[in-house]
Amino acid sequence: MNNHRRPEGVDLAARSRARRRALQALYAWQMSGSAIGGVIDQFRHEQDMEVADVDYFEDLVRGVERNLAELDAGLYLFLGREVAQVDPIERAVLRIGAYELKFRADVPYRVVINEAIETTKRFGADHGHTYVNGVLDKLAGEWRKPEYRGR
């Protein structure tokens, strides 16, 4: 039994595109050390952002940056290594997923995990999606206990 319905007015495809662009922005931020505002501005003006949920993109990127220590601490429990040792693409996907699990209760945890898997399949290493799935599933069990138990 699924109690989750699509929130009214939410374009799920635009949100998926926002997550993919957020991954690319966070990757750029991680690799360059640039200010997050500059990275967001750079991405906001790109043509394909017209088909993405720009507000959601910005919420993800700013939310990860603002809550980085808390997100990384939660992820660390299930990574089996330091966050900095995780592949940069997988690290960005995990941070986005952790942010959504912790701060976006409007997004069902299964959607968070599925989106992270699909994004990792598209941009990450060959079997990175299985690692991302395992980590986020354990994190969902911790941060979304009532929803997770009701599955």
N, C-alpha and C positions, 0 to 999 in steps of 0.2 A: 504494500500500500504506500503510495507516494503522496505526501501531504504538500509537496512543493509544486507551485504553479508558476508559470512564467509571469514575472512582474509586469504589470500593465505598462505598455509603451516602451519596453526594453527590446532593442534590436539585438538578438543574440549573435548574429553574424558580425555586426559592428563591434560588439564586445570582444569576440574572438580576434578580430583584426586589431583592436586596441591592446589586447594581451600580447600579440605578436610584436607590435610596435614597441610596447613597454619592454619586452625582452630585449629588443635591439637597442633601445635607449639605455637600459640598465647595463647591458654589456658594454656599450660605449663609455658610460660613466665609470664602470669598474676598471676598464682598461686605460682610460685617459686621466682619471682623477679630476676631470673638469667639474665645475659647479653644476649641480643638477638643473638649476634654472636655465642655464645656457644649453644644456643637452635637450631639455624639453622644448625650448624655443626653436632649436634646430629641427627637431622632428615635427613640431606643430606646423611648420610651413612647407612640408613636403606634400606633393600632390596626392599620394595615396592615403593621406590622413583624412581626406574628404569622405572616405567610406568607412572610417573607423569612428568609434565613440570617443571623441577627443576628451571629454570630461572624465570618462572612465580611465583612459590612458594616463591622464595627468594624475588622477587619484592613485593609481597603482604606482607610478614612478615616485611621486612625492611621498606616498605612504611608506614605500619600502625605504626610501632614504631617511625619513623622519623616525621610523621605528626599527632601524637596522639592528641595533644591539639586541632588542627583544626578539626579533625574528631569528637572528643568527643563534641566539641562546636556545630557542626552541628547536631549531633545526639540528643543532649540535648533538642533542640527546639521541638522535636517530641516524646520524651520518656515519659514525664509526671513524671519523677523522675531523681535522680542523676544517671549518667552512672555507678558508682560503685555499685549501688543497683540492677542493671540488672544481671540476672543469668550469670555466667561466660561463658557458652557456647554461649548463645544468645549475650552477649557483644562482644565476639570475632567474631561471624558471622556478627553482625552489623558493627563492625569496618572494616572488610574486604569489606563488601558491600559499606560502606561509602567511603573507599579508592578507590574502583573501580569506583564509581559514580563520584568522584572528580578528579581522576588522570588517569583513563584509559578510555578515550573517545572512544577508539577502541572497547570497549565492550558495546554493546547496553544495555540501562538501564533495559530492560525487562529480558535480560540474567542475569544481576547482581541480580535482585530480584528473579528470578526463581532458580538460583543456591543457593542463600541464604536460600530460603524456603526448597529446597531439602536437603541441609546440615543440617538445623535445624531439619527437620523431622527425619533424620538419627541419629543425636547426641544429640538433645536437648530434652526439656520437651515435654509432649504430645501436648500441644497447643501453644508451643513457636513459631511455624512457622507462626501463624496468627499475632502475635505481631510483629515479624520480618518483615513480609509482609507490615503491616500497616506503620511502621516506615520508611522503605526504600522507599515505594511508595511516602510518603510525602516528603522525602528527595530528591528523584528523581525529583519531581515536582519543588523543589527549585533549585537544582544544575544542572539539565538537562532540563531547561525550554523549549528551542526550540524543542528538541527531544521529550519531554514529551507531549507538546501541539500538536505535529504532529501525535500522536498515533491514 
